[in-house]
Amino acid sequence: MIDLHTHSTASDGTFSPAELVRYAKEKGICALALTDHDTTDGLLEAQAEAIKAGIEFVPGIELTVQWPTGEFHLLGLGLRHKSAELARATDFLKGERNRRNMKMAEKLREMGVEITYEEVYERFKTKNIGRPHFASYMAEKGIVKQRQVAFDKYFAKGRPCYVDREGLDLEVAVEAIKTSGGIPVQAHPLSMYVSWGKMDATMEMIRDKGVMGLEAWHPGVRISEAERLEELGKTLGMVVTAGSDFHGEKLRADRHIGFAAGKLKIQDRFWLENLKPALQKIHGGDSMEYSG
């Protein structure tokens, strides 16, 4: 099995980068990408652990892109270093995240929920605080019974404490990934809330802006949808990938490392036949090492 989309405590996962790699090894993963939201902070730690574990490691990131409907996340897979363009992009997104967190805390206080951003930061000690951390903290404090209840009542889009955030222009995100040696891959395309009738034209436009890959297999889609997305990716000449979007054992019960749509194991062909050859062509060899 492989997994080309996972998260650690460097963003909103529950395992540290090293713990994630050890967990992946236990579960039989032979190739693993760490793709934390808007940060590369966990890559060196995960890479060092992967070398010890004998796992092929794919340094990655998941960037937030501005999009009019739903959400648009862009994976960067096979990063070699953090370019100046990627540094500027993540600095911008960090600023947007901090602004959003402060506003969410303010809205919570207006509703009589006395939680500050500083409290949440002290509890989780990550630079990438976000809605999942607020929700987890509220569950720990007994303000809600379960983490998901916090999303349903407070933080989901349309709920009283939801705050929009600005993402990157698509061209900026693509350039940030490519200048860092990576391949830009559209993550979970159905999250864009684009109808199937418009999906082909939309993905063609996205490809023409420099996105080289499409994540067809993801736990958030049905098998028939994953197959349709894979066929679309092949038709457009894009690298087709698969990932679990794993955040931890206790988060998102539908997401298990190494599994995607329909609870099917992620086949190694998505690495060996799809992504790895594309990265080797770009890098000019077998090395996938990330230098920071």
N, C-alpha and C positions, 0 to 999 in steps of 0.2 A: 504494500500500500504506500501511497504518497499523500501529501497534503500541501497545496500551494496557497493557502490562505488561513493564517492563524494569528492569534493575538496574545500578548503577555502583559505583565504589570507595567511595562513601559507605556502602555496606553490603558485599555480597559479590560484586560484579561486578569485572571486570578492566579496564574502561575508566573513566577519570575522567568526571564528568558532561559536560564539554565534548567529550571524545573520543567519547563515546557518541553525542552529537548529530551530530557530524561523520561518524561511521560510518553512522548512520541516513540521513543525507543522501546518502552515497555509494551506499547500497543502495536508494534511491528511496522512502524513507519520507516521507510528506507530513504526518502527524500522529503525535506521539510522546508517550507518558506515561512519566515516570520514577517508579518506585514502589519505592524502596528499603525494605528491611526496617526498620521501627520508627524511621525517621529522615527528616527533611526537609532534612538538611544539604546535599544536592547540588542542590536545586531552583533556587536563584538563579543558580548557575553554568550549569546546563543551560538555563535560560530565556534568559539573555543570549546563549548560543551559538545557540539556536534562532531568536532574532530575526535574528541575522546570517545564518543559513542559510536563512531563509524557510520554516521548518517550524512548523506549529501545535503549540504545546507544551501538554501537559496536566499540571500539577503534581500529583503523587500521593504515595502512601505505601502500604505493605503492613504492616498491624498483625497481631501474633500474638494470637490469641484462645484462651482456654481451652476445650478440647473433650475429651470422654471417650475418643474413638477417633480414630486418625489425627491429622490436623492441620487446623486451621481458620485460614485467613489471610483478612483482610478488606482489600480495596483501598479506598483513599480517592482518588477521581478528581475533579480540578477544584478542588483546594484554592485558596483565595484568600489565607489567612494562617494562622499557627499560633496557634490559640486557647489559652487557659489550660488547657482540658480536654485538648487534644492534647499540650500541653507536659507535663502531669502523666502522661498515658498513656505517652509516650515515655521520660520519666524513670524510671517504674516498670519498663518493659521493659528499659531500659539496666541498671538494677540487677540484674534477673533474669539478663540476659545475662552480666554480670560474674561473678555468683555461679556460674553454670554453667561459665564458662571456667576459673575457679580450680579447680573440682571436677574438670573434665576433665584439667587439667594434673596435678593430684594423682594421679588414677587412672593416667595415663600413666607417671608416675614409679614408682608401685607395680608397674607391669609392666616396669620397667627401661628405659623410654624417657625419656631426660633432656631434656625440653623444658619450658620455663617459659612462662607467659602473657606475661611481659615480653618474651621473645625474639620471640614471634609478633607482638606489638604493634609492636615496633621494626622488624620486617620489613615490615609492611603499612601502618602509620601510619593506621589507621582507627579510629574510635570504636566501630565495630560488629564487633568480632572475633567469630568464631563457628567452628563446625565446619569450614566450607570453608577457612578460613585455616589452621587446625591441619593439615588434610589436605594442603593445598598446601605448607606448610612442611616437613612430613614427607617429601613427595616430593622437594623441593629438597635436603634433607639426606641423601637416599638411604636413609632408614629404610624407605620403601616404594617400589616401582617406579613406581607411578602414584597419583595423587590418589584415584581411586575405590577403590583397594585399602585406603587408610586408613579410608574409610567402611565397607567390607565387613568389615574385621578389627577396627576399634576403635570407630567412632563411630555406626554404624547402630543403630537401636533394637534392644535385646537383646544388643548387643555390649558388651564389658567396660568401655569408656570412655564409653558413652552416659550422659548425665545429663538427666533431665527438667527442664523449666523451666515456670514458671507464666506463663500468658498473661492477657490482659485479659478481664473479663466482657464478653459480647457487647454489652450495653446501653451500657457505658462506651465501648467502641470506636466504636460507632455515633454516640454523642453527640460524641465527640472529632472525628470526621470532619465531621459536620453543622455543628457550631459553627465549623469552619474553612472552611465554604463548599463542602465536597465532597459527593460522592455515594458512599455505602457500597456496595461491590460484593463479593459472595462470590467469592473467587478459587478456581479449580480445585476445584469442589465434590466431585469424586470422591475428593479427598484426605482427606475426612472419614471415609472408610471406612463409608459408609452404603449399605446394599443398595438396589438399584433399587426393591424392594418398599416401602421406607420413604422413598424420596427425595422423593416429592411432598409428603408430610405434613411431612417435615423442612424442606424449603425453604419451605413455607407458614408454618411456625413462625418460621423465620429472617426471612422477609419481614415478618411481623407484629411482629417486634422492631425494625423500622426499616431493615433492609437493602433497598436500592432496586434493586440490580442483581445480575446473575448472569453470571459469566465462563464462557460455554458453550464457546468455542473456545480450546483450549490444546494444546500438543504432547503432553501426557500422556494424552490421550484419543483414541479412535478416531473417525473421521468420524461413524459411526452414533451414537456416544455424544454427540458434540458436537451433532448434529442433535436428538437427544432432549432434551438440556439446553436448547437454544435454544427448542424448542417448550414446554418446561416454564416457562421464564422468561416467554415471551409469555403463556401461560395465566395465570400469576400476576401479570401486569401489571408485570413487572420490566424494567429496562433490560438488554438483552443485550449483552455486550461480548466482545472477543477479544484475546488477547495471546500473545506468544511466551515470556514468562518468561525473556527473554534475559539471560545473565550475562556473556557474552564469547565470543570466537571459540574459545578453547581449553577452555571449560567446557561440559559437557553437549552432546555432539555432536548430540543430537536437537533442539536448540533454536537456531533461526536467526531473526534479527530480521526481523519482517514475516511470519512463517510460523507456523501453528498446527497443528491436527489434520491428520493425513494429509499433512503437508508442503505444505498448501495456503496460498496467499497470503491474508493477512488483508485482506478487502475493506473499502473505505472506508465502506461503508454502516454499519458498526458505530460509526463516528465521526459521519458526516454525518446519518444517519437515526436513530441510537439515542442515543448519549451527548451529542453536542453540543446537540441541542434541549433535552434535560433540564437541562443545565447553564445554557443561556441562560434557561430558565424560572426557575431558581433565582437566577441572577445578575442577571436583568433586562436583559440585553444581550449583546453579542458578546465582551466582554473576559474573558479567562481569566488575566489577569496575577496572579502570586503575589507578595505583598509581603513575605513573610518573617515 
